[in-house]
Amino acid sequence: MSNANIVTVKLFAVYQEAYKVPELMLELPDGTTIAALCDRLIAEHPELAQWRKITRFGVNLQFVEADTILQNGDEIVLIPPVSGG
């Protein structure tokens, strides 16, 4: 049986507008990185692709890099630029 991790993704600004909810509960395979999570969100909402390179990431209230591996129970925050462009 493969291990899966349940994570909470807090959505703000353009991400919240795309999903119409303030947070998502997602089941991710072991070893999933922030970058892979972003790929999944962009696959579901391609209009988010323009924000990929300028979004910052937080896991459990710490800023992290895109190659951070997510763990069961993590809370992920996607922080797009605050001002519109």
C-alpha positions as CSV (number, residue, x, y, z in Angstrom):
1,M,0.0,0.0,0.0
2,S,1.4,3.4,-1.0
3,N,1.5,6.1,1.6
4,A,-0.5,9.3,1.0
5,N,-0.3,12.6,2.8
6,I,-3.3,14.8,3.5
7,V,-2.4,18.5,3.4
8,T,-4.3,21.7,3.7
9,V,-3.7,24.3,1.1
10,K,-4.7,27.9,2.1
11,L,-5.7,29.9,-1.0
12,F,-5.4,33.7,-1.3
13,A,-6.0,36.2,-4.1
14,V,-5.9,34.7,-7.6
15,Y,-5.8,31.2,-6.2
16,Q,-8.9,31.7,-4.1
17,E,-10.7,33.4,-7.1
18,A,-9.9,30.4,-9.3
19,Y,-11.1,27.8,-6.8
20,K,-13.9,29.8,-5.1
21,V,-12.9,28.5,-1.7
22,P,-10.4,29.7,1.0
23,E,-8.7,26.3,1.3
24,L,-8.4,22.8,-0.2
25,M,-7.8,19.5,1.5
26,L,-5.7,17.4,-0.9
27,E,-4.4,13.8,-0.8
28,L,-0.8,13.7,-2.2
29,P,1.5,10.8,-2.8
30,D,4.6,10.5,-0.6
31,G,7.5,12.6,-1.9
32,T,5.2,15.3,-3.4
33,T,7.0,18.7,-3.6
34,I,5.6,22.2,-3.5
35,A,6.4,22.4,-7.2
36,A,4.4,19.3,-8.0
37,L,1.5,20.6,-6.0
38,C,1.6,23.8,-8.0
39,D,1.7,21.8,-11.2
40,R,-1.5,20.0,-10.0
41,L,-3.3,23.3,-9.2
42,I,-2.3,24.8,-12.5
43,A,-3.4,21.7,-14.4
44,E,-6.9,22.1,-12.8
45,H,-6.9,25.9,-13.4
46,P,-4.6,26.8,-16.3
47,E,-5.2,30.5,-15.8
48,L,-3.0,30.3,-12.7
49,A,0.1,29.5,-14.8
50,Q,1.0,33.2,-15.1
51,W,1.5,33.3,-11.3
52,R,3.7,30.3,-11.0
53,K,7.1,31.9,-11.1
54,I,6.2,34.8,-8.7
55,T,4.3,32.9,-6.1
56,R,6.0,32.4,-2.7
57,F,5.3,29.3,-0.6
58,G,4.8,28.7,3.1
59,V,4.6,25.4,4.9
60,N,3.5,25.5,8.6
61,L,4.2,29.3,8.8
62,Q,7.7,29.0,7.3
63,F,8.7,30.3,3.9
64,V,10.1,27.4,1.9
65,E,11.5,26.6,-1.6
66,A,9.6,24.9,-4.4
67,D,11.6,21.6,-3.9
68,T,10.3,21.2,-0.3
69,I,8.8,17.8,0.2
70,L,5.3,17.9,1.8
71,Q,4.5,15.8,4.8
72,N,1.2,14.5,6.2
73,G,-0.7,17.2,8.0
74,D,1.2,20.1,6.5
75,E,-0.5,23.4,5.9
76,I,0.6,25.1,2.7
77,V,0.1,28.7,1.9
78,L,0.4,30.0,-1.7
79,I,1.2,33.7,-1.6
80,P,0.8,35.4,-4.9
81,P,1.9,39.1,-5.4
82,V,-0.5,41.3,-3.5
83,S,-1.0,44.0,-6.0
84,G,-2.6,43.3,-9.4
85,G,-0.7,43.8,-12.6
